[in-house]
Amino acid sequence: MLCFRLLVCCLLASPLAAWAQQPTQPTAPPLEKPQSKPQTEKPETVASAPQLTLAEAIRIGIENNYDVRLSQQDVRIAENNVTRGNAGQLPTVAGNFTRTFNVNNTRQQREQSNPVVINGGRANALNTNVTANWTIFDGLGMFIAYDRLRALEQSQRQLTRATMEETVANIMDAYYAVVREAGKINSLEEALKIGQARIDLTQARVDVGVAAKVEVLTARVDYNADRSLLVQQQEVLKTAKVNLNNLLGRTPSIDFLPADSIVVARTLDRTTVGQAIRQSNPRLQQAKINTQVATFDRKLVRASRFPQVDLVGGYGLNRNINNAFLINTATGSVLGSNVNRVYGPNYGVAASVPIFDGFNRTRLEQNARIAEAQSRLALDQTQLQLDAEAEQAYAQYQNRLQLLELEEGNILLARENVAIALERYRLGLLTPLDLRVAQRTQLDAEVRLLDIRYQAKQAEIVLRRLSSGLVQQGE
């Protein structure tokens, strides 16, 4: 009998007996396992808007971006400058016309005779001619000047291409930033659903008396904190859209939804990128052309030391009419009219030889040689900067690919962890604090995955821009 009583006391004191004495919790349906949304899915808290693809954004940017449009106008100017006339290879022809009218008062007196006075005497003169000048030799300077103009045009084309490459890279960066920020809103919306489920479960436990009201209040405080993050993230998304609209050269208030997700290429090779930089990078090509321009400048100064030979010719007409012309005779001065007209062609050869100009040509040639050396230094510097930028981008690219693979696996664990935590919390086997930790862990993992995917794409864009792989040659 004593043993039986001891056994009953032990059972009553055990956790199983205590659990049997608690009020029964209402049965809740199994909670849905948290799932990630596609990158391009519209967040529930974001207003509907027309979709914008990356290709369409690039097209609009190339057409409307002010930096690109200004640079394209510079190309047109450079094209217009490439003419043989601008290089001095063609003759110049000028026409001149002069017509003057005079009203003269004349007083003429010879020895002891009475003076002859003419007031208001009229005269007019006409002078017109056409002149032509053609330089046939200037130390080959005119041919050097033409090659220099062509090099300047190519330099401007490379600069415009670099501007387009950089603009496209900025557009892609801004577009994927919008995708990332929209993805963060999706993650926060999922966190809010988990927070609402926590509130509902906690309220049900309070209603049956197995939880304190403070747990519901804590759940609501955490829920409101997540809502605050969502409101802030919506502002960040709006800023990202304004930034992209600015690059596209359109009204900042235009709303849109990104239609393309962030897909990171995983096959970029360092050697291939390095070769493409040396062969195609527009900044490097422009630096190479600038060394040619500096060489042409030096040759132009040297050409100015040679004689210059011009062929000159023209046709002129000079006519002078004087209606108060005094003619001296044996008996005195007689008033009459005088018409003088000279016309006809003229032609010849003009040559000039520089002999001494205060050593200015020597000074200019020395400065041109220095500028030529500077252009080569600038070329080496550009090459070094591009190599350094490519090395940094490739290191980031490789690192982000490793992190991306890690986070893609980690996010699956985080989502499964939240699903298990929710179910355990529904069964009363998990504390609210542990559920909150699991929820925050998933949210942090979602944000890290979005950031690392975006950073990997940034590094890929930089590598493609450096290797001139963003804009086709025909554009």
RARA-V732417 format. One line per field, one symbol per residue. ss: DSSP state (A for helix, B for strand, O for the rest). psi: psi as a letter, one per 30 degrees, with the letter a starting at -180 (. if undefined). A space follows every 50 residues. Layout:
ss=???
psi=???
This chain:
ss=OAAAAAAAAAAAAOAAAAAAAOOOOOOOOOOOOOOOOOOOOOOOOOOOOO BBOAAAAAAAAAAAOAAAAAAAAAAAAAAAAOOOOOOOOOOBBBBBBBBB BBBBBBBBOOOOOOOBBBBBBBBBBBBBBBBBBBBBBOOOAAAAAAAAAA AAAAAAAAAAAAAAAAAAAAAAAAAAAAAAAAAAAAAAAAAAAAAAAAAA AAAAAAAOOOOOAAAAAAAAAAAAAAAAAAAAAAAAAAAAAAAAAAAOOO OOOOOOBBOOOOOOOOOOOAAAAAAAAAAAOAAAAAAAAAAAAAAAAAAA AAAOOOOBBBBBBBBBBBBBBBBBBBBBBOOBBBBBBBBBBBBBBBBBBB BBOOOOOOOAAAAAAAAAAAAAAAAAAAAAAAAAAAAAAAAAAAAAAAAA AAAAAAAAAAAAAAAAAAAAAAAAAAOOOOOAAAAAAAAAAAAAAAAAAA AAAAAAAAAAAAAAAAOOOOOOOOO
psi=eeeeeeeeeeeefleeeeefflkkkkkklkkkkkkkllegkkkfgklklk kjleeeeeeeeeefkeeeeeeeeeeeeeeffilfeffgfllkkkkkkkkk kkjkkkjkkjbglklkkjkgkkllkkjklkkkkjkfkhggeeeeeeeeee eeeeeeeeeeeeeeeeeeeeeeeeefeeeeeeeeeeeeeeeeeeeeeeee eeeeeeegggllffeeeeeeeeeeeeeeeeeeeeeeeeeeeeeeeeffhl kffkllkkfkljjkkggkkeeeeeeeefefkeeeeeeeefeeeeeeeeee eefffllkkkkllaklkkkkkjghkkkklffakkkakkkkkklllklakk kkjkekhggeeeeeeeeeeeeeeeeeeeeeeeeeeeeeeeeeeeeeeeee eeeeeeeeeeeeeeeeeeeeeeeeeefggkleeeeeeeeeeeeeeeeeee eeeeeeeeeeeeeeeeghgfklef.
